Amino acid sequence: MGIFNRDIIRDRIAWRESLATTILLLFLIIGATTTALAQSTQTIGAHKLEAGQEIDFDGRLDEAFWKEITPATGFRMQEPREGDPASEKTEVYIAYTSDYLYMGVMLYDSEPSQIKAFLKRRDVRITSDERFTWIFDTFNDQRNAYFMEINPNALRTDGLLSTGQGNDINLNWDGIWDAKTVIGDFGWSAEIKIPFSTLNFDPESSVWGANFMRVIRRKNETVLWSGYRRSQGIERPQDAGRVTGLTGISQGIGLEVVPYGIANNNKEFTGGDFETSTTADAGLDINYSITPSLKASLTLNTDFAEAEVDQRRINLTRFPLQFPEQRDFFLEGSNIYRFAPRSFETPFFSRRIGLRQGEPVPITYGARLLGNAGNYNLAMLHVRTGEHSDIRPENFTVARVKRNIGSESTLGIIYTRRDTENGDELADPLQTRHTFGSDLELSTSNFLGDKNLQFQAFFVLHNPSSPLDDSTDVWDRSTRGIRLNYPNEPWSGHVSYREFGTAFDPAVGFVRRVGFRRLQPSIGYNPRIEKIDWIREINWGIRFEHLTDLDFKLLSQELGFTLLGLTLESGDQVDLSVSRSYERLRSPFDIRRDGTVIIPPDEYITWRGSIRAETASYRMVSANTEFEFGEFWSGLQREYSIGLNLRPFPGIRLNPEYVHTLVDLNEGRFTTDLFLFEGNFDFTNATFLSTKLQYDTLSELMGLNTRFRWIIRPGSDVYLVYNHNWLREFDRFQTRQRTGTIKVTYSYRF
C-alpha cells in the first residue's frame, strides 16, 4: 500500500465518494437549468460578387456593389449606458468571392479631429485607440471563433477565441489577411480582405456566427451589434449574430509552404576569453488543409530566433514562475490545448519542449494536426529535439480531444508522452513518461433566465517517474478538482476545490506546488453608478484561500478584501485592498537564493495592503503605479512600482517601468530593483523596430533585445534581431554575450 496505511486510504475513499455524489448533484442542477441557447435575431447577408464586380482595395467604400448590400447597423452600448443606442453610427458590409471574404466598414464620427490613432504595430492589443473588432464563429458552434481587430491606422491584430471559465484569446495566432483604412471628415472607413484559406470552416454550412464591436476611445464608449449586455460581449460567441449566404467558398488546394533562411553571428565570453561563431541554416514549414476544418503541419529544422524575450521578474516566493510561450509553432492551437481554465492545472506546458532553463534546444522536426471534425476539436503534436551539450535527444507527443456537449458544454481528454533516449534517470535506454487527463465544462447562459453559470471538473494522472519507484500510489501522482463559477454583474462569485498529490510531476507540464488541498471561494459586487456623472463603476470583493496538506493540516491561508475599486468615466482607475495571511513554513527558505538570508521554519501571520492607480490609456502620457506595504515573514516589506506609456507621435511608444522592493527581516535586510524599458518605433503598419532593455539588482544581469520586422506581404517577413547581455562586476558592466541574427520567411500558397 506504499507509505499509506489502510485507515487513511479508507477515509480517502469515503471522502471521495461523498465528493463524487456532490459533483453528480451539481451536474444535475446545472443540466436542469440549462436550456437551449437563445439565438440572436441579428442577421447580415453576405453578397456574392459577380464577374466584373472588382474591389479597389484602398479603404474607401466607393465601389458600386457596396451600395447594393444591406449593412449591419443598430449598434447598442455596452458602456457606459447598457442598451442605449450608439452615439455614433456604424455600418458593416460583407461581400465575398469563392476565394476571399471582404468587409466594408463605415465608422461615422461627429468629431473626426478627435479620433485617437497612436498605434501601427502588427498584433498589438488595441487599448489606447479607436478600434473596430469582429469575431467569426465559422462552425457556428458558439464555442470558438476567430478574433480580429483594426484601428484607424490599419493596425491588424488577430487571435483565436475559446469560451469556458474565463474567455481566452490566443493573440499569437497570425492569420494571413489585410486591411486598408481612410480617415476623413465623415469619420473613418475600412476595407478588409480575408482569404478563405486562412480560416477553418464547415463547407456544408452557409451560416457563420459573427459579431462586431466598436470602441470610441475618447468617450470610453463600447458598442456592439449583438450581445451588448455587460454579461455578454464580443468575447462570447454564444451572443453573436449570424452571417448568411456563404455558398461556394473554397480554400483552394489548401497547401502552404513556408521556407526560411537564417544567418547568425554569436560572441560569447567563456573561460576568460570570447568565442566567436558564425552559422547559417535553413528550414521549412508545410501546412496542408486535409479538410476545410482540419489542418496538418510539418516543421523541419525549426528556429525561433524572432521570438520575443521573456520579461524579467524578481521571484521572492518559494515557488517557480511560469513564463508565457512566445514561439509561433506552439502558440497555434493553444486554445484547444487549454485544460481546465482558471484551475491552474497545466498537464501540457509547451515550454518544456525545445527549452531548458530558458536556453533553446534544437528541434529536428515537428508534426501537428489541428482543427475540427464534427463535434470534436482536435490538437495533436509530435516533436523531436536533438542532442545539445549534455541534453539527450527526446521525443514529445501530445494529443488533445474536446467533445462538444449540448449548446455550451464540453468534455475533453489530454495525453502527453516524453521519451528521453539514453537518459540518466533510468537504467532503461529509453525513458518513457505518460500523463493522462480529463476535464469537463458545463455552462449555461440561461441560469435563472439570463444569468451565466459554469461548472468545471478535472483529473490528471501520470505514471511513476521510474519503474523502480513503487512507493507512490495513484493519488500521489495525480491532481483533481472542481470549480463553480457565477460570472455576472453586478454580483459575481466562484468556489473551487483542488488537490495535488505529493508526487505529481507531469513530464511535459508545469506545477508550482504539490501535496496540498485547496479551497478557494470569492464574491464580488460591482454596481454601475448612474447618479454621479464622473464615476462609472465601484467594485468591492472578498476572496479566501484555505490550503492544507493532504492530511488536512493547515499550510497557508489568505483572506483578502477589495475595500474600494473605482472606475471613472474618464477611464482612470483606483483600487485599495488589504489582506491577512497565514503561512506555515516547514523547511528553511533561502529567499535570495544565494545563502545570505535564510527564513527559518515557523508559523507566520501577516497583514498587507496595496494601493493601485492607473490613468486612461488613450492619453498621450498615461501611467500606472502601485504601492504594496505590510508584514512579510519575520519583518516588513514595501514595494513601489511605476510604469509610463509615452506616445509623443503616432507610431512611437515608450514604456519605462521601475519596481523597487525593500525587505527588512529579522534574518537580514536587502533591497531589489527592477528596471524595464521598451521602445516601439512603427514606421508603417508593415515595418517595426522594437527594443527592450532589462536589468535587476538581484541577478546583476542586464539584457538588450532589439528586433526589426518588415512584413513583405502578409505571411512573409524579414527579421533582424540583436541581443546583448552584460553582467555587473566590480561596479562595471562586462559583456557576456552578443548575438546578431537575420531571418527571412516567405509563404507560398496553392
ZAMARGU-4260 file (C-alpha; in steps of 0.2 Angstrom, whole numbers, plus 5000, padded with zeros to 4 digits):
<rodrens>
0) 5000/5000/5000 | 5015/5011/4999 | 5018/5024/5013 | 4999/5025/5017 | 4990/5014/5030
5) 4973/5006/5027 | 4964/5019/5038 | 4970/5034/5029 | 4965/5026/5012 | 4948/5021/5019
10) 4945/5039/5024 | 4951/5045/5007 | 4939/5033/4998 | 4924/5038/5009 | 4928/5056/5006
15) 4929/5055/4988 | 4913/5045/4986 | 4905/5060/4995 | 4913/5072/4983 | 4908/5062/4968
20) 4890/5062/4974 | 4891/5081/4976 | 4898/5083/4959 | 4884/5072/4952 | 4871/5083/4960
25) 4879/5099/4953 | 4879/5091/4936 | 4860/5088/4938 | 4857/5105/4944 | 4866/5114/4930
30) 4859/5102/4917 | 4841/5106/4924 | 4844/5125/4922 | 4852/5124/4905 | 4840/5127/4891
35) 4843/5129/4873 | 4854/5144/4869 | 4843/5159/4864 | 4848/5163/4846 | 4852/5181/4842
40) 4840/5189/4829 | 4854/5199/4822 | 4857/5193/4804 | 4868/5200/4790 | 4868/5193/4772
45) 4884/5191/4763 | 4884/5197/4745 | 4892/5186/4732 | 4902/5197/4719 | 4898/5193/4701
50) 4911/5193/4687 | 4916/5211/4684 | 4912/5217/4702 | 4930/5221/4707 | 4936/5229/4723
55) 4949/5243/4723 | 4957/5239/4739 | 4960/5256/4746 | 4949/5258/4762 | 4936/5268/4753
60) 4919/5261/4750 | 4916/5269/4733 | 4913/5253/4723 | 4895/5252/4717 | 4892/5235/4724
65) 4894/5241/4742 | 4878/5251/4739 | 4869/5235/4734 | 4872/5227/4751 | 4861/5229/4767
70) 4873/5233/4781 | 4873/5228/4799 | 4868/5243/4809 | 4859/5246/4825 | 4874/5245/4837
75) 4870/5247/4855 | 4880/5252/4870 | 4888/5240/4882 | 4897/5255/4890 | 4894/5267/4898
80) 4874/5265/4897 | 4870/5247/4894 | 4857/5246/4880 | 4857/5264/4874 | 4859/5267/4855
85) 4877/5271/4850 | 4881/5289/4850 | 4890/5287/4833 | 4883/5277/4818 | 4892/5261/4812
90) 4889/5251/4796 | 4896/5234/4792 | 4895/5227/4774 | 4900/5209/4769 | 4904/5203/4751
95) 4914/5188/4745 | 4920/5178/4730 | 4924/5159/4731 | 4942/5163/4737 | 4940/5179/4748
100) 4929/5187/4761 | 4928/5206/4760 | 4922/5218/4774 | 4917/5236/4771 | 4915/5246/4787
105) 4909/5264/4789 | 4913/5272/4806 | 4905/5289/4806 | 4911/5302/4819 | 4904/5319/4823
110) 4921/5325/4829 | 4934/5317/4817 | 4948/5328/4823 | 4946/5319/4840 | 4949/5301/4833
115) 4963/5293/4843 | 4975/5283/4832 | 4993/5281/4840 | 4997/5263/4836 | 5003/5255/4820
120) 5012/5238/4825 | 5005/5221/4820 | 4997/5211/4834 | 4997/5224/4847 | 4981/5223/4858
125) 4972/5240/4854 | 4968/5249/4871 | 4973/5267/4868 | 4965/5270/4851 | 4948/5269/4842
130) 4945/5251/4836 | 4934/5240/4826 | 4933/5222/4832 | 4924/5207/4825 | 4923/5188/4828
135) 4919/5174/4815 | 4912/5158/4823 | 4915/5149/4807 | 4907/5132/4813 | 4893/5142/4821
140) 4895/5131/4837 | 4896/5146/4850 | 4912/5139/4857 | 4927/5145/4846 | 4930/5160/4835
145) 4942/5170/4825 | 4946/5186/4834 | 4951/5201/4823 | 4953/5220/4825 | 4959/5236/4817
150) 4962/5254/4821 | 4962/5269/4810 | 4980/5266/4805 | 4975/5249/4798 | 4985/5241/4813
155) 4980/5222/4812 | 4978/5211/4827 | 4971/5194/4827 | 4969/5178/4838 | 4959/5163/4842
160) 4945/5164/4854 | 4939/5150/4866 | 4925/5150/4878 | 4925/5142/4895 | 4928/5148/4913
165) 4936/5165/4908 | 4936/5168/4889 | 4954/5165/4882 | 4961/5174/4866 | 4977/5167/4859
170) 4983/5183/4851 | 4999/5175/4845 | 4990/5166/4831 | 4994/5176/4815 | 4982/5174/4801
175) 4986/5180/4783 | 4974/5194/4779 | 4974/5213/4775 | 4966/5229/4779 | 4966/5247/4772
180) 4959/5262/4781 | 4955/5280/4777 | 4952/5295/4790 | 4940/5308/4783 | 4928/5322/4788
185) 4915/5308/4790 | 4925/5298/4802 | 4935/5283/4796 | 4932/5268/4785 | 4940/5252/4781
190) 4941/5238/4768 | 4946/5221/4775 | 4951/5206/4764 | 4952/5188/4772 | 4957/5173/4761
195) 4946/5158/4765 | 4962/5148/4765 | 4966/5157/4782 | 4951/5150/4790 | 4944/5133/4795
200) 4926/5131/4792 | 4912/5119/4788 | 4909/5120/4769 | 4892/5112/4770 | 4886/5127/4780
205) 4881/5144/4773 | 4879/5152/4790 | 4893/5158/4802 | 4892/5166/4819 | 4898/5184/4819
210) 4898/5199/4830 | 4905/5217/4828 | 4911/5229/4841 | 4917/5247/4840 | 4926/5257/4854
215) 4925/5276/4853 | 4940/5279/4864 | 4938/5297/4869 | 4921/5294/4875 | 4926/5277/4883
220) 4911/5270/4874 | 4909/5252/4868 | 4895/5247/4856 | 4891/5230/4849 | 4880/5224/4835
225) 4874/5209/4846 | 4876/5204/4864 | 4878/5221/4871 | 4874/5217/4889 | 4888/5218/4901
230) 4887/5199/4905 | 4889/5196/4886 | 4901/5205/4874 | 4912/5202/4859 | 4922/5188/4868
235) 4906/5177/4869 | 4902/5168/4853 | 4886/5162/4862 | 4879/5180/4860 | 4884/5183/4842
240) 4873/5186/4827 | 4874/5177/4810 | 4881/5179/4793 | 4871/5170/4780 | 4873/5166/4762
245) 4891/5160/4761 | 4890/5147/4747 | 4903/5140/4735 | 4918/5146/4746 | 4934/5136/4744
250) 4951/5135/4752 | 4959/5130/4736 | 4971/5116/4736 | 4974/5120/4755 | 4993/5119/4753
255) 5005/5132/4761 | 5024/5131/4760 | 5035/5142/4771 | 5054/5141/4769 | 5066/5151/4779
260) 5084/5156/4779 | 5094/5162/4794 | 5112/5168/4797 | 5119/5171/4815 | 5134/5178/4822
265) 5137/5175/4841 | 5151/5181/4853 | 5151/5174/4870 | 5163/5176/4885 | 5168/5158/4891
270) 5183/5153/4902 | 5191/5170/4902 | 5190/5174/4883 | 5177/5177/4870 | 5172/5164/4857
275) 5165/5169/4841 | 5155/5158/4829 | 5145/5162/4813 | 5132/5150/4807 | 5119/5149/4793
280) 5104/5137/4791 | 5088/5134/4783 | 5071/5126/4787 | 5054/5123/4781 | 5036/5123/4787
285) 5022/5114/4777 | 5004/5116/4781 | 4990/5106/4772 | 4971/5108/4774 | 4966/5090/4774
290) 4948/5096/4775 | 4942/5115/4777 | 4941/5112/4795 | 4957/5101/4799 | 4975/5106/4795
295) 4991/5096/4796 | 5008/5104/4798 | 5026/5099/4797 | 5041/5109/4803 | 5059/5104/4799
300) 5074/5111/4807 | 5064/5124/4817 | 5071/5140/4823 | 5063/5153/4834 | 5076/5167/4833
305) 5062/5180/4830 | 5053/5176/4846 | 5052/5189/4860 | 5062/5188/4875 | 5054/5184/4892
310) 5050/5199/4903 | 5062/5200/4918 | 5053/5196/4935 | 5061/5195/4953 | 5055/5180/4962
315) 5054/5181/4981 | 5042/5167/4983 | 5046/5149/4986 | 5039/5143/4970 | 5044/5143/4952
320) 5037/5157/4940 | 5028/5152/4924 | 5033/5162/4909 | 5022/5163/4893 | 5025/5153/4877
325) 5032/5165/4864 | 5035/5153/4849 | 5023/5153/4835 | 5023/5135/4831 | 5017/5130/4849
330) 5005/5145/4851 | 4994/5140/4836 | 4981/5128/4843 | 4984/5133/4861 | 4966/5137/4863
335) 4962/5118/4861 | 4976/5113/4872 | 4970/5124/4886 | 4965/5112/4900 | 4953/5116/4914
340) 4955/5135/4913 | 4956/5145/4929 | 4960/5130/4939 | 4979/5132/4937 | 4982/5115/4931
345) 4994/5113/4917 | 4997/5095/4911 | 5004/5102/4894 | 5016/5117/4895 | 5024/5119/4878
350) 5040/5127/4885 | 5045/5110/4891 | 5049/5106/4873 | 5064/5114/4865 | 5069/5124/4880
355) 5080/5120/4895 | 5081/5134/4909 | 5077/5147/4896 | 5090/5141/4883 | 5085/5134/4866
360) 5087/5115/4862 | 5087/5111/4844 | 5071/5105/4836 | 5074/5092/4822 | 5056/5091/4817
365) 5039/5093/4822 | 5022/5087/4816 | 5005/5094/4821 | 4986/5091/4817 | 4974/5105/4822
370) 4955/5108/4819 | 4938/5101/4820 | 4929/5085/4815 | 4910/5086/4818 | 4908/5089/4837
375) 4926/5086/4841 | 4940/5099/4842 | 4957/5090/4839 | 4975/5095/4843 | 4989/5083/4841
380) 5008/5086/4841 | 5024/5076/4840 | 5041/5085/4841 | 5059/5078/4840 | 5073/5088/4849
385) 5091/5085/4845 | 5106/5082/4856 | 5113/5098/4864 | 5128/5099/4876 | 5123/5086/4890
390) 5105/5085/4884 | 5100/5069/4876 | 5088/5068/4861 | 5069/5067/4866 | 5053/5063/4858
395) 5037/5073/4864 | 5019/5068/4859 | 5004/5077/4864 | 4985/5073/4860 | 4970/5084/4865
400) 4952/5080/4861 | 4937/5090/4866 | 4919/5084/4863 | 4905/5097/4862 | 4890/5093/4873
405) 4874/5102/4872 | 4875/5121/4867 | 4889/5127/4878 | 4897/5112/4887 | 4912/5101/4883
410) 4921/5085/4889 | 4940/5084/4885 | 4954/5072/4887 | 4973/5075/4885 | 4988/5063/4884
415) 5006/5068/4884 | 5022/5057/4882 | 5040/5061/4884 | 5054/5049/4879 | 5072/5053/4883
420) 5085/5042/4874 | 5099/5035/4885 | 5093/5046/4899 | 5102/5046/4915 | 5086/5045/4926
425) 5083/5027/4921 | 5094/5011/4918 | 5082/5008/4903 | 5089/5015/4887 | 5073/5024/4883
430) 5064/5033/4897 | 5045/5035/4894 | 5034/5046/4904 | 5015/5046/4901 | 5002/5059/4908
435) 4983/5057/4906 | 4969/5070/4910 | 4951/5073/4908 | 4941/5090/4910 | 4923/5093/4910
440) 4915/5111/4907 | 4896/5113/4910 | 4890/5130/4905 | 4873/5139/4903 | 4869/5157/4898
445) 4851/5155/4904 | 4853/5151/4923 | 4838/5160/4932 | 4833/5167/4915 | 4848/5177/4909
450) 4862/5173/4920 | 4879/5164/4917 | 4883/5148/4927 | 4898/5137/4924 | 4904/5121/4932
455) 4921/5113/4930 | 4929/5096/4935 | 4946/5089/4931 | 4958/5074/4934 | 4976/5072/4929
460) 4987/5056/4932 | 5004/5051/4926 | 5014/5035/4928 | 5029/5033/4940 | 5044/5043/4936
465) 5054/5027/4937 | 5049/5009/4936 | 5060/5006/4951 | 5049/5018/4962 | 5034/5008/4969
470) 5031/5019/4984 | 5018/5031/4976 | 5000/5027/4973 | 4988/5034/4960 | 4983/5049/4972
475) 5001/5054/4975 | 5004/5055/4956 | 4988/5064/4952 | 4978/5081/4954 | 4959/5083/4954
480) 4947/5097/4957 | 4930/5106/4954 | 4925/5124/4951 | 4908/5133/4951 | 4908/5150/4943
485) 4895/5164/4943 | 4902/5177/4931 | 4889/5191/4931 | 4886/5209/4935 | 4884/5217/4947
490) 4886/5201/4958 | 4899/5188/4954 | 4907/5174/4963 | 4915/5157/4962 | 4921/5142/4973
495) 4934/5130/4969 | 4942/5115/4977 | 4958/5106/4971 | 4970/5093/4977 | 4988/5090/4971
500) 4997/5074/4976 | 5014/5074/4984 | 5022/5066/4969 | 5013/5075/4955 | 5026/5080/4942
505) 5019/5078/4923 | 5034/5077/4912 | 5028/5089/4899 | 5018/5100/4911 | 5020/5114/4924
510) 5017/5113/4943 | 5021/5127/4956 | 5017/5117/4971 | 5012/5099/4976 | 5005/5090/4991
515) 4990/5101/4996 | 4971/5103/4996 | 4965/5120/4992 | 4948/5128/4995 | 4945/5145/4987
520) 4929/5155/4987 | 4926/5173/4981 | 4912/5185/4979 | 4912/5202/4970 | 4900/5217/4969
525) 4902/5230/4955 | 4887/5241/4953 | 4886/5255/4940 | 4884/5272/4947 | 4872/5282/4937
530) 4869/5297/4949 | 4887/5303/4949 | 4892/5308/4932 | 4911/5306/4934 | 4910/5288/4942
535) 4906/5274/4931 | 4908/5259/4942 | 4913/5254/4960 | 4920/5237/4965 | 4920/5228/4981
540) 4926/5210/4984 | 4931/5196/4996 | 4942/5182/4992 | 4948/5167/5003 | 4960/5154/5001
545) 4962/5139/5013 | 4977/5127/5009 | 4981/5112/5019 | 4992/5096/5017 | 4984/5080/5012
550) 4981/5076/5030 | 4971/5092/5032 | 4985/5101/5042 | 4984/5120/5038 | 4999/5126/5027
555) 4993/5143/5022 | 4978/5154/5022 | 4973/5171/5015 | 4958/5182/5017 | 4958/5197/5005
560) 4947/5212/5004 | 4945/5224/4989 | 4940/5239/5000 | 4936/5251/4986 | 4939/5250/4967
565) 4934/5265/4957 | 4932/5266/4938 | 4929/5284/4932 | 4920/5290/4917 | 4937/5296/4911
570) 4944/5278/4911 | 4955/5281/4926 | 4955/5268/4939 | 4960/5267/4958 | 4960/5251/4969
575) 4963/5249/4988 | 4964/5232/4995 | 4970/5223/5011 | 4974/5205/5016 | 4978/5194/5030
580) 4989/5179/5028 | 4995/5164/5037 | 5010/5153/5032 | 5017/5138/5040 | 5035/5136/5034
585) 5041/5118/5036 | 5059/5120/5030 | 5071/5134/5029 | 5068/5146/5014 | 5083/5154/5005
590) 5073/5170/4999 | 5088/5177/4989 | 5094/5160/4983 | 5112/5164/4987 | 5113/5159/5005
595) 5113/5176/5013 | 5095/5177/5020 | 5088/5161/5027 | 5070/5162/5034 | 5068/5148/5047
600) 5053/5136/5049 | 5039/5144/5059 | 5021/5150/5058 | 5019/5167/5051 | 5004/5179/5052
605) 5005/5195/5041 | 4994/5209/5036 | 4997/5218/5020 | 4989/5232/5010 | 4990/5239/4992
610) 4985/5255/4983 | 4985/5254/4964 | 4981/5268/4952 | 4980/5269/4933 | 4976/5283/4921
615) 4966/5281/4905 | 4977/5273/4891 | 4971/5284/4877 | 4981/5299/4884 | 4997/5304/4876
620) 5005/5301/4893 | 4997/5288/4904 | 5004/5280/4920 | 5001/5265/4932 | 5008/5264/4949
625) 5006/5253/4964 | 5012/5253/4982 | 5012/5237/4992 | 5016/5238/5011 | 5015/5227/5026
630) 5022/5212/5036 | 5032/5200/5027 | 5038/5183/5035 | 5048/5189/5051 | 5048/5208/5046
635) 5041/5220/5034 | 5041/5223/5015 | 5037/5238/5005 | 5036/5238/4986 | 5034/5253/4974
640) 5031/5251/4955 | 5028/5264/4942 | 5026/5262/4923 | 5024/5276/4910 | 5016/5275/4892
645) 5023/5289/4882 | 5016/5292/4864 | 5024/5308/4858 | 5019/5304/4840 | 5009/5291/4831
650) 5019/5275/4829 | 5031/5279/4843 | 5028/5271/4860 | 5040/5272/4875 | 5037/5261/4891
655) 5049/5264/4905 | 5045/5254/4921 | 5053/5253/4938 | 5050/5242/4953 | 5059/5244/4970
660) 5057/5232/4984 | 5063/5234/5002 | 5063/5218/5013 | 5068/5221/5031 | 5068/5204/5041
665) 5075/5198/5057 | 5087/5187/5047 | 5093/5201/5036 | 5089/5217/5026 | 5090/5219/5007
670) 5083/5229/4993 | 5079/5224/4975 | 5077/5235/4959 | 5070/5230/4943 | 5072/5242/4928
675) 5062/5239/4911 | 5062/5249/4896 | 5053/5245/4880 | 5053/5256/4865 | 5042/5253/4849
680) 5045/5263/4833 | 5032/5259/4820 | 5037/5267/4803 | 5022/5260/4794 | 5010/5246/4798
685) 5022/5234/4790 | 5039/5240/4797 | 5043/5240/4815 | 5058/5242/4826 | 5057/5237/4845
690) 5070/5237/4859 | 5068/5230/4876 | 5081/5234/4890 | 5080/5225/4907 | 5091/5225/4922
695) 5088/5218/4940 | 5100/5220/4955 | 5097/5203/4961 | 5105/5194/4946 | 5115/5209/4941
700) 5111/5205/4923 | 5107/5217/4910 | 5099/5212/4894 | 5095/5221/4877 | 5084/5214/4864
705) 5082/5224/4848 | 5071/5217/4834 | 5067/5224/4817 | 5052/5217/4807 | 5047/5220/4789
710) 5031/5212/4783 | 5035/5210/4764 | 5017/5204/4762 | 5005/5195/4774 | 5014/5179/4779
715) 5031/5184/4773 | 5043/5193/4784 | 5061/5199/4786 | 5068/5199/4804 | 5084/5207/4811
720) 5087/5203/4829 | 5101/5209/4840 | 5104/5203/4858 | 5117/5209/4871 | 5119/5203/4889
725) 5130/5211/4902 | 5135/5206/4920 | 5139/5219/4933 | 5155/5215/4941 | 5166/5227/4951
730) 5154/5242/4948 | 5156/5239/4929 | 5145/5231/4916 | 5155/5217/4907 | 5149/5210/4891
735) 5145/5191/4892 | 5136/5188/4875 | 5130/5197/4860 | 5121/5189/4845 | 5115/5196/4828
740) 5103/5186/4818 | 5094/5189/4801 | 5080/5178/4796 | 5069/5178/4781 | 5052/5168/4779
745) 5041/5168/4763 | 5024/5160/4761 | 5018/5151/4746 | 5000/5146/4745 | 4992/5134/4732
</rodrens>
